[in-house]
């Protein structure tokens, strides 16, 4: 069987690229199609495959400015030649699913989310953009939104990365889906004994506005409790200026440093709303509880009172109250680690293979 994997862009190894990596392991002979490809920022697993880029990759400074070429991506996708492929798996969050599949092929879309910047977070993105972008976004988004809705029908079968995303697929595309959570390398993390735990809380992730990292920093500024923040992003300078001495911002860190802090923190603070959210699962795989905003993917990975607890509104007061409540609770490390194992790479592989095989069988029957 000839397999094509289509991903929006390959410029780093975040959650979407981890899914592509898992798909590449499932289909070691698959070809990978994408808009922009930066090999030195991509894993060896993906780099071993033949990677074909759209014409976006040849545009000026595409490696850095790829998101500005969004209006041209529908045209670029439709020019990709997928003749001869039996199975096409698109990994969707930016434009990826809008390829034109041959009639005889099966097109399965693994959806991280319908494009946030034209659907559920359009007004958030526009509000934070510069003057020219704010001016042009309504027209450009209308065009891309129309194309996106039409191209949704080019997919035979949808797999959503969470119940949250499944609801969006139904809302925006009127399409049903099956939920398969993304693969998390839970085996790369391990807990430590209670004597090795630190006296700090931890926040991990890209420091961008929709993740609301400023709420956690301000909450810990007020309490004086220690907070360690790991992650880069456009808000890093702003947060460093905001932080009091008890809040330490380390910026981006290598995996060993991240793993060390996961295992030794009192708990992970997760103030944002994510489609799924790999970070809470990594923390739980390290044996540590999670204090999370009760929206989005965290509600599917964190079990209130068992592997962590929730707060109900995105505010400093809610985070402070949750930390106070947390310090009167006890959690079992082994239970937390066992729960995290439900989101392993092996579980993802097993579920995806079963879905793909069933879809292929149905395609043959039809």
Secondary structure, DSSP 8 states (H G I E B T S, - for coil): --EEEEES-BSS-SHHHHHHHHHHHH-TT-EEEES-B-GGGS-HHHHTS-EEE-GGGGSTTHHHHGGGGHHHHHHHHHT---TT-SEEEEEESSS-TT----TTSEEEEEES-S-TTTTTTHHHHHHTS-HHHHHHHHHHHHHHHHHHHHHGGG-SEEEESSHHHHHHIIIII----EE----B-GGG-----GGG--SEEEEES---GGGTHHHHHHHHHHH--EEEEE--STTHHHHHHH--TTEEEEES--HHHHHHHHHHSSEEEE-S--SS-HHHHHHHHTT-EEEEESSTTHHHH--BTTTEEEESSSSHHHHHHHHHHHTT----HHHHHHHHGGGBHHHHHHHHHHHHHHHHHHHHH-
